[in-house]
Amino acid sequence: MGDLRPNRIIRSRRRTISLEITPDAALIVRAPIRASDAWIMKVVEEKRGWIEKKIIETKNRPSLGERHFVRGEEFLFLGKLYVLEVLSGSNTGISLGDRLYIGEERLPECRRLLKEWYAEKAAEILPARVAGIAAILDYVPKKIRISDTRRRWASCSTSGTLSFCWRLILAPPEVIDYVVIHELVHLRQPDHSDRFWAKVEKVMPDYLRHRHWLRENEGMLAI
């Protein structure tokens, strides 16, 4: 790949360097505040093989491609693809039936309306799935938030608040449940130790399949 330079370097009060390949195949480096550019590039070069492999894998992952918001385009909802149907002469917003509908007069606003629709559905569905699974596991989150993050699908704060990205609502229900279980387990096991993964596996024995789906198909879960 020739000269391998980070697309972005983020310095903070951390002790180690971490490397991240974003869904659009960009290399992000997180480093200590006083880390020199020379040291960062040395680490990047040492990890060249891993970085190049991950970039190739990311570029080869499934994607719905650039959005045009036109009749016939497909959009995911709960893991199922729906064709966008434009209602001639109509001023209605987004609605769901056997297809995803929008009024012709609202088509210029389609991206914004879709994001708002997905966020509303996420606010309806995700807390209900959390509540159902939490009741079975006897885990009690303090609060549930729906967020608009790009780097994380979900997170668990030290205060017990669970946050979920609205884009998760595009994924299949079993993948959503994996993320929910992951965050609920964090309420009692804040790290990603072997003990943490053992607890996740006890609740969802096939969690690896769903985690793999999310990693391989994150490019599909975008608007």
C-alpha positions in Angstrom: 0.0 0.0 0.0 3.0 2.3 0.0 3.2 5.2 2.4 0.8 4.2 5.3 -0.1 7.4 7.2 -3.0 7.8 9.7 -6.0 9.7 8.4 -6.3 11.1 11.9 -4.3 11.2 15.1 -6.2 11.8 18.4 -4.1 12.6 21.4 -5.5 12.3 24.9 -4.5 11.5 28.5 -3.9 7.8 27.7 -0.7 5.7 28.2 -0.8 3.5 25.1 -1.4 3.8 21.3 -4.5 2.2 19.8 -5.2 1.8 16.1 -8.7 1.8 14.6 -9.9 1.1 11.1 -13.2 2.9 10.5 -16.1 1.6 8.4 -14.9 3.7 5.5 -11.4 2.2 5.8 -9.7 5.2 7.4 -6.9 4.7 9.9 -7.4 6.4 13.2 -4.6 6.5 15.8 -5.3 7.3 19.4 -2.1 8.2 21.3 -0.8 9.9 24.5 -0.6 13.7 24.5 3.2 13.7 24.4 3.6 11.0 21.8 5.8 12.1 19.0 4.9 11.7 15.3 8.0 9.6 14.9 6.9 7.2 17.6 3.4 7.0 16.2 4.7 6.2 12.7 7.0 3.6 14.1 4.1 1.8 15.8 2.0 2.1 12.6 4.9 0.6 10.5 5.2 -2.2 13.0 1.5 -3.0 12.6 1.5 -2.5 8.8 0.5 -6.1 8.1 -2.5 -5.9 10.4 -3.5 -2.5 9.2 -3.4 -3.4 5.5 -5.3 -6.7 6.2 -8.0 -4.8 8.1 -8.3 -2.1 5.4 -8.8 -4.7 2.7 -11.3 -6.6 4.8 -13.2 -3.4 5.4 -13.3 -2.4 1.8 -14.6 -5.8 0.9 -17.5 -5.8 3.4 -21.1 -5.6 2.1 -22.4 -2.0 1.5 -25.5 -0.6 0.0 -23.3 2.1 -1.6 -24.1 5.8 -2.1 -27.6 6.8 -1.3 -29.8 8.6 -3.8 -33.2 8.4 -2.1 -35.1 7.5 -5.2 -38.0 5.1 -6.0 -36.8 1.5 -5.9 -33.8 2.0 -3.6 -33.6 -0.5 -0.7 -33.4 0.3 3.0 -32.9 -2.0 6.0 -35.2 -2.2 9.0 -34.8 -4.9 11.6 -32.7 -6.9 9.2 -35.1 -6.8 6.3 -34.8 -4.9 3.1 -37.7 -2.6 2.1 -38.0 -1.0 -1.3 -38.6 2.8 -1.2 -42.0 3.7 -2.9 -42.7 7.3 -3.8 -46.4 8.2 -3.5 -47.3 10.6 -6.4 -48.7 13.9 -5.4 -48.6 13.1 -1.7 -47.2 15.2 1.2 -46.9 12.3 3.7 -43.8 11.5 5.6 -42.2 8.0 6.0 -44.4 5.0 6.6 -43.9 1.3 6.6 -46.0 -1.4 5.0 -44.9 -4.0 2.5 -42.6 -1.2 1.3 -41.1 1.9 2.7 -43.3 4.8 1.6 -42.8 8.6 1.3 -44.8 11.3 -0.4 -43.4 12.7 -3.6 -43.5 16.3 -2.2 -41.3 15.2 0.8 -38.7 13.4 -1.3 -36.2 16.3 -1.1 -36.3 15.7 2.7 -36.0 12.0 2.5 -32.6 11.6 4.2 -33.6 13.7 7.2 -37.1 12.1 7.4 -35.6 8.6 7.3 -33.2 9.4 10.1 -35.9 10.8 12.2 -38.2 7.8 11.5 -35.4 5.3 12.3 -34.6 7.2 15.5 -38.3 7.2 16.5 -38.5 3.4 15.9 -35.3 2.9 17.9 -36.8 4.8 20.8 -39.9 2.6 20.7 -38.2 -0.8 20.1 -34.8 -0.8 21.8 -35.9 0.1 25.3 -38.6 -2.6 25.1 -36.0 -5.2 24.1 -33.7 -4.0 26.9 -36.5 -4.2 29.5 -37.5 -7.7 28.4 -34.0 -9.2 28.5 -33.1 -7.3 31.7 -36.1 -8.8 33.5 -35.0 -12.3 32.5 -31.4 -11.6 33.7 -32.4 -9.6 36.7 -30.2 -6.7 35.5 -31.5 -3.2 36.1 -30.1 -0.4 34.0 -30.5 3.1 35.5 -31.5 4.7 32.2 -31.7 3.9 28.5 -30.7 6.5 25.9 -30.9 6.5 22.1 -27.9 8.3 20.6 -26.5 9.2 17.2 -22.9 7.9 17.5 -20.6 6.8 14.7 -17.9 4.8 16.5 -20.1 2.7 18.9 -23.2 0.7 18.6 -23.8 1.0 22.3 -22.2 1.8 25.6 -22.6 1.3 29.4 -21.7 4.2 31.7 -20.4 3.8 35.2 -23.7 5.2 36.5 -25.6 2.3 34.8 -27.0 4.2 31.8 -27.1 2.2 28.6 -26.8 4.1 25.3 -27.7 2.7 21.9 -27.1 4.1 18.5 -30.4 4.5 16.5 -28.7 2.8 13.5 -28.8 -0.5 15.4 -32.5 -0.7 14.5 -31.5 -1.5 10.9 -29.9 -4.8 12.1 -31.7 -8.2 12.6 -33.5 -8.6 16.0 -31.1 -11.3 17.1 -28.1 -9.0 16.4 -29.9 -6.2 18.4 -30.4 -8.7 21.3 -26.7 -9.5 21.2 -25.8 -5.9 21.7 -28.4 -5.5 24.4 -27.0 -8.5 26.3 -23.5 -7.2 25.8 -24.3 -3.9 27.5 -26.4 -5.5 30.2 -23.6 -7.7 31.2 -21.4 -4.7 31.4 -23.5 -3.5 34.3 -21.8 -6.1 36.5 -18.7 -6.8 34.5 -17.3 -3.5 33.1 -14.3 -5.0 31.2 -14.0 -7.4 28.3 -12.3 -10.1 30.3 -12.8 -13.9 29.8 -15.3 -13.7 32.6 -17.3 -11.1 30.7 -17.5 -13.1 27.5 -18.4 -16.2 29.5 -21.4 -14.4 31.0 -22.4 -13.2 27.5 -22.1 -16.8 26.2 -24.2 -18.2 29.0 -27.0 -15.9 28.0 -26.5 -16.2 24.3 -24.5 -19.3 23.3 -24.3 -18.3 19.6 -23.3 -14.7 20.3 -20.1 -15.0 18.2 -22.3 -15.4 15.1 -24.2 -12.2 15.8 -21.0 -10.3 16.7 -19.5 -11.4 13.4 -22.6 -10.3 11.5 -22.4 -6.9 13.0 -18.7 -6.5 12.2 -19.1 -7.7 8.7 -22.2 -5.8 7.8 -21.8 -2.4 9.6 -21.5 -0.8 6.2 -25.1 -1.8 5.5 -26.3 0.0 8.6 -26.0 3.5 7.4 -28.2 6.2 5.8 
